[in-house]
Amino acid sequence: MDASAWPDGPLLAGAVSVVMGGSTGIGLATARCLARHGSAVELAANDEASVTAAVGQLRADGYEAHGTVLDVARPEQVEGFFADLTERRGRLSVLVNSAGIQRYGTAETTPVAVWDEVLDVNVRAMFLTVKHAVPLMRRSGGGAIVNVSSAQATASQRNVVAYTASKGAIVAMTRAMAIDHASDGIRVNSVSPGSIDTSMLRQSAREAGDEDEVLAQWGANHPLGRVGSPVEVADAILFLVSPLSGFVTGTELRVDGGLLAAVAVQAPEPDHADPGNADPGHA
Ligand SMILES: NC(=O)c1ccc[n+]([C@@H]2O[C@H](COP(=O)([O-])OP(=O)(O)OC[C@H]3O[C@@H](n4cnc5c(N)ncnc54)[C@H](O)[C@@H]3O)[C@@H](O)[C@H]2O)c1
């Protein structure tokens, strides 16, 4: 959307938005956020119960929402989704790729099939959705795409080699897509969340120990002192798909409570610092 074409009303008035992985967590918060700002929302995910529940909630709140059950890793299902969308809507303004999975393992312990599964769902699926979204967006006069990466694109934990590889690939792929489609008026950016309170994070916390204690500990490791909420990521995505970011493309926006701004090795606290290094102050 061009800034000169700003609507007087809601930021996304008249927009049609697709949210892949929009049935839970960050995707659902994003679908709700885009709808609240005036967009019709098309959400898709592989879990029928959560798709039905999400669409039901959004409609009950008065929003225009439609749900599709699909596996984003299956090229024919993604193609079918966009063919159906083209027939029903005929246009597309926004695509948010939030579908993702996390699996644990090192290069030594990760089965080849699990590596393929993670890369197929987290990376290849974004290539597939963008492949089919671009012609529709071009016909619509442009659009905005956001791919959900992770802080792990930049700094990794142990034992998540496939997930880390997939999230790094998303940032690089987003850059390439931004360059390729800029001349069509299509902006492409990524967001990299830190720890966000969703079922994915809680599942990881359960595997690490007591869910609430682990979550509190992870939160304390973020400079803002807590884990983030899905709504906080949705707000960043709203910025990236709205006219507020009309000159922003090819960028990675961290939504990580300062996680990647900090190093783990701490300098002495000011009280304990060598007085010889103290700031002499100003006269
Ligand atoms: N929660 C975090 O701390 C965190 C941090 C960084 C990045 N992320 C990323 O955010 C994105 C959303 O994760 P979340 O935390 O909201 O988790 P979530 O599990 O709540 O949401 C994942 C969504 O993806 C869908 N999905 C998974 N596999 C799919 C498939 N094959 N086909 C279609 N849909 C599929 C699920 O149905 C669900 O709607 C993921 O890409 C994740 O890697 C999450």
Ligand as a Chemical Component Dictionary entry (heavy atoms), coordinates in Angstrom:
data_LIG
# 
_chem_comp.id                   LIG 
_chem_comp.type                 NON-POLYMER 
_chem_comp.pdbx_formal_charge   0 
_chem_comp.three_letter_code    LIG 
# 
loop_
_chem_comp_atom.comp_id 
_chem_comp_atom.atom_id 
_chem_comp_atom.alt_atom_id 
_chem_comp_atom.type_symbol 
_chem_comp_atom.charge 
_chem_comp_atom.model_Cartn_x 
_chem_comp_atom.model_Cartn_y 
_chem_comp_atom.model_Cartn_z 
_chem_comp_atom.pdbx_ordinal 
LIG N1  N1  N 0  6.716  -18.780 20.420 1  
LIG C1  C1  C 0  7.982  -18.392 20.305 2  
LIG O1  O1  O 0  8.687  -18.212 21.315 3  
LIG C2  C2  C 0  8.572  -18.133 18.944 4  
LIG C3  C3  C 0  9.817  -17.504 18.888 5  
LIG C4  C4  C 0  10.394 -17.242 17.655 6  
LIG C5  C5  C 0  9.735  -17.607 16.494 7  
LIG N2  N2  N 1  8.520  -18.230 16.566 8  
LIG C6  C6  C 0  7.875  -18.581 15.294 9  
LIG O2  O2  O 0  6.575  -18.054 15.261 10 
LIG C7  C7  C 0  5.774  -18.834 14.382 11 
LIG C8  C8  C 0  4.459  -19.153 15.070 12 
LIG O3  O3  O 0  4.735  -19.976 16.197 13 
LIG P1  P1  P 0  3.850  -19.930 17.532 14 
LIG O4  O4  O 0  4.774  -19.748 18.657 15 
LIG O5  O5  O -1 2.706  -19.011 17.334 16 
LIG O6  O6  O 0  3.407  -21.473 17.586 17 
LIG P2  P2  P 0  2.014  -22.200 17.380 18 
LIG O7  O7  O 0  2.370  -23.648 17.458 19 
LIG O8  O8  O 0  0.983  -21.645 18.284 20 
LIG O9  O9  O 0  1.580  -21.833 15.880 21 
LIG C9  C9  C 0  2.025  -22.538 14.759 22 
LIG C10 C10 C 0  0.947  -22.485 13.698 23 
LIG O10 O10 O 0  1.471  -23.107 12.531 24 
LIG C11 C11 C 0  0.539  -24.092 12.087 25 
LIG N3  N3  N 0  1.267  -25.145 11.382 26 
LIG C12 C12 C 0  2.287  -25.919 11.840 27 
LIG N4  N4  N 0  2.657  -26.793 10.888 28 
LIG C13 C13 C 0  1.860  -26.555 9.801  29 
LIG C14 C14 C 0  1.734  -27.137 8.513  30 
LIG N5  N5  N 0  2.516  -28.158 8.128  31 
LIG N6  N6  N 0  0.798  -26.640 7.670  32 
LIG C15 C15 C 0  -0.012 -25.625 8.045  33 
LIG N7  N7  N 0  0.047  -25.040 9.258  34 
LIG C16 C16 C 0  0.973  -25.508 10.119 35 
LIG C17 C17 C 0  -0.163 -24.575 13.356 36 
LIG O11 O11 O 0  -1.396 -25.215 13.074 37 
LIG C18 C18 C 0  -0.334 -23.234 14.072 38 
LIG O12 O12 O 0  -1.439 -22.551 13.527 39 
LIG C19 C19 C 0  6.616  -20.078 14.034 40 
LIG O13 O13 O 0  7.194  -19.898 12.763 41 
LIG C20 C20 C 0  7.693  -20.075 15.098 42 
LIG O14 O14 O 0  8.875  -20.709 14.664 43 
LIG C21 C21 C 0  7.925  -18.495 17.762 44 
# 
loop_
_chem_comp_bond.comp_id 
_chem_comp_bond.atom_id_1 
_chem_comp_bond.atom_id_2 
_chem_comp_bond.value_order 
_chem_comp_bond.pdbx_ordinal 
LIG N1  C1  SING 1  
LIG C1  O1  DOUB 2  
LIG C1  C2  SING 3  
LIG C2  C3  SING 4  
LIG C2  C21 DOUB 5  
LIG C3  C4  DOUB 6  
LIG C4  C5  SING 7  
LIG C5  N2  DOUB 8  
LIG N2  C6  SING 9  
LIG N2  C21 SING 10 
LIG C6  O2  SING 11 
LIG C6  C20 SING 12 
LIG O2  C7  SING 13 
LIG C7  C8  SING 14 
LIG C7  C19 SING 15 
LIG C8  O3  SING 16 
LIG O3  P1  SING 17 
LIG P1  O4  DOUB 18 
LIG P1  O5  SING 19 
LIG P1  O6  SING 20 
LIG O6  P2  SING 21 
LIG P2  O7  DOUB 22 
LIG P2  O8  SING 23 
LIG P2  O9  SING 24 
LIG O9  C9  SING 25 
LIG C9  C10 SING 26 
LIG C10 O10 SING 27 
LIG C10 C18 SING 28 
LIG O10 C11 SING 29 
LIG C11 N3  SING 30 
LIG C11 C17 SING 31 
LIG N3  C12 SING 32 
LIG N3  C16 SING 33 
LIG C12 N4  DOUB 34 
LIG N4  C13 SING 35 
LIG C13 C14 SING 36 
LIG C13 C16 DOUB 37 
LIG C14 N5  SING 38 
LIG C14 N6  DOUB 39 
LIG N6  C15 SING 40 
LIG C15 N7  DOUB 41 
LIG N7  C16 SING 42 
LIG C17 O11 SING 43 
LIG C17 C18 SING 44 
LIG C18 O12 SING 45 
LIG C19 O13 SING 46 
LIG C19 C20 SING 47 
LIG C20 O14 SING 48 
# 
